[in-house]
Amino acid sequence: MAFSCVEEKDSISNVCNEPYETIKTLNDATGTIGFDEINKQYIINIYVEGTIDEIITLYPCELAKEFKKVNLKIKIDGKLFTNDKLPKPQIGGQEMFYIDITEISNLNN
């Protein structure tokens, strides 16, 4: 019987090294760290206030080890962009972006 650990993919950093056009800029957005089991990558979910089903899912270019904790509440600034390698939305009302983080802080402290 063999056991294996599921490891996070590091391929997202290649996407972030390519030239991109900023679509939106986030400033002081509040989000929650999650993990995309399908793509094996940490994500940031931002629930849009005033809606019942709108969510922005972000795939960070880089995420420091201390923020790789599922359900961690954070405040974040960064530049959002897309390309054809971005995973497709899994639910209605979901927007997907890559994020080049310029500032991040832990709100659980």
Secondary structure as the mmCIF struct_conf table of DSSP 4:
data_model
#
loop_
_struct_conf.conf_type_id
_struct_conf.id
_struct_conf.beg_label_comp_id
_struct_conf.beg_label_asym_id
_struct_conf.beg_label_seq_id
_struct_conf.end_label_comp_id
_struct_conf.end_label_asym_id
_struct_conf.end_label_seq_id
TURN_TY1_P TURN_TY1_P1 SER A 11 SER A 11
HELX_RH_AL_P HELX_RH_AL_P1 ILE A 12 ASN A 17
BEND BEND1 GLU A 18 GLU A 18
STRN STRN1 LYS A 24 ASP A 36
TURN_TY1_P TURN_TY1_P2 GLU A 37 LYS A 40
STRN STRN2 GLN A 41 TYR A 47
HELX_LH_PP_P HELX_LH_PP_P1 VAL A 48 VAL A 48
TURN_TY1_P TURN_TY1_P3 GLU A 49 GLY A 50
BEND BEND2 ILE A 52 ASP A 53
STRN STRN3 ILE A 55 PRO A 60
BEND BEND3 CYS A 61 CYS A 61
HELX_RH_3T_P HELX_RH_3T_P1 LYS A 65 PHE A 67
TURN_TY1_P TURN_TY1_P4 VAL A 70 ASN A 71
STRN STRN4 LYS A 73 PHE A 81
TURN_TY1_P TURN_TY1_P5 ASP A 84 LYS A 85
BEND BEND4 LEU A 86 LEU A 86
HELX_LH_PP_P HELX_LH_PP_P2 PRO A 87 PRO A 89
BEND BEND5 GLN A 90 ILE A 91
TURN_TY1_P TURN_TY1_P6 GLY A 92 GLY A 93
STRN STRN5 GLN A 94 ASN A 106
BEND BEND6 LEU A 107 LEU A 107
#
